[in-house]
Amino acid sequence: MVHAFIMVKTGAGESEQLLGPVRDLETVTEAHIVAGAYDIIAEVDADEVYEVLKAASSGIQGLQGVTDTKTYIAMDD
């Protein structure tokens, strides 16, 4: 199992309307609006690293209003 965190930047004022679609992605287990350099943090669980990358690139980056993502793979169990 691969556990990861995807940090999401959105356009101004778009975080609230993007939270639902991010949460609806199959591999996303949790997602929260946060204050700081990024607007949303999504927690992802997948069988393979490829599935995490697919969630970030096809899933989250494919949503209109997303301007940038950064993915962190957890190294602990």
C-alpha positions as CSV (number, residue, x, y, z in Angstrom):
1,M,0.0,0.0,0.0
2,V,1.3,3.5,-0.9
3,H,0.3,6.4,1.3
4,A,0.7,9.9,0.0
5,F,-0.2,13.5,0.5
6,I,-1.0,15.8,-2.5
7,M,-0.7,19.5,-1.9
8,V,-3.0,21.5,-4.1
9,K,-2.9,25.2,-5.1
10,T,-6.1,26.6,-6.5
11,G,-7.2,29.8,-8.2
12,A,-8.4,32.7,-5.9
13,G,-11.6,31.8,-4.2
14,E,-11.9,28.3,-5.7
15,S,-10.8,26.1,-2.8
16,E,-14.3,25.5,-1.4
17,Q,-15.8,24.4,-4.8
18,L,-12.9,22.1,-5.5
19,L,-12.9,20.3,-2.2
20,G,-15.8,18.1,-3.1
21,P,-14.4,16.9,-6.5
22,V,-11.0,16.2,-4.8
23,R,-12.7,14.2,-2.1
24,D,-14.7,12.2,-4.7
25,L,-11.6,10.9,-6.4
26,E,-11.3,7.1,-5.9
27,T,-8.0,7.0,-4.1
28,V,-8.5,10.1,-2.0
29,T,-9.3,9.1,1.6
30,E,-9.4,12.6,3.1
31,A,-9.0,16.2,1.9
32,H,-9.0,19.5,3.8
33,I,-8.8,23.2,3.0
34,V,-5.7,24.6,4.8
35,A,-4.0,27.9,5.3
36,G,-0.5,28.3,4.0
37,A,1.4,27.9,0.7
38,Y,-1.2,25.4,-0.5
39,D,-5.0,25.5,-0.4
40,I,-6.0,21.9,-0.1
41,I,-4.2,18.8,1.2
42,A,-5.5,15.4,-0.1
43,E,-4.5,12.2,1.6
44,V,-4.3,9.2,-0.9
45,D,-4.0,5.5,-0.4
46,A,-3.3,3.3,-3.4
47,D,-1.8,-0.1,-4.3
48,E,0.9,1.2,-6.5
49,V,2.8,4.5,-6.9
50,Y,1.5,4.8,-10.4
51,E,-2.0,5.1,-9.0
52,V,-0.9,8.0,-6.7
53,L,0.7,9.8,-9.7
54,K,-2.5,9.2,-11.7
55,A,-4.6,10.7,-9.0
56,A,-2.4,13.8,-8.9
57,S,-2.0,14.3,-12.7
58,S,-5.2,13.0,-14.3
59,G,-7.5,13.4,-11.3
60,I,-6.5,16.6,-9.3
61,Q,-4.6,18.5,-12.0
62,G,-7.4,17.8,-14.4
63,L,-9.9,19.8,-12.3
64,Q,-10.6,23.3,-13.6
65,G,-9.3,25.8,-11.0
66,V,-6.3,23.8,-9.9
67,T,-3.1,25.7,-10.6
68,D,-0.4,23.5,-9.1
69,T,0.2,20.3,-7.1
70,K,3.0,18.7,-5.2
71,T,3.0,15.1,-4.2
72,Y,4.7,13.6,-1.1
73,I,5.0,9.8,-0.7
74,A,5.0,8.7,2.9
75,M,8.1,6.6,3.8
76,D,6.8,5.1,7.0
77,D,4.2,2.3,7.5
